[in-house]
């Protein structure tokens, strides 16, 4: 499972969760986020193996910084 989570100074917002049957590396997941137009915050990304799957969390911020309507 890959979760893209937008991270701001005062909030977090899950943007999308992707279930994949194919193995995916952290680098591939981060590339997918960049291809979708997000800036990846590498130091906040994580991989957590669970009993049934591997969860990859990609922390992103909107391309260009602040998102309308959000404090940043």
Secondary structure, 3 states (H helix, E strand, C coil): CEEEEEECCCCEEEEEEECCCCCCCHHHHHHHHHHCCEEECHHHCEEEECCCCEEEEEEEEECCCCCCCCCC
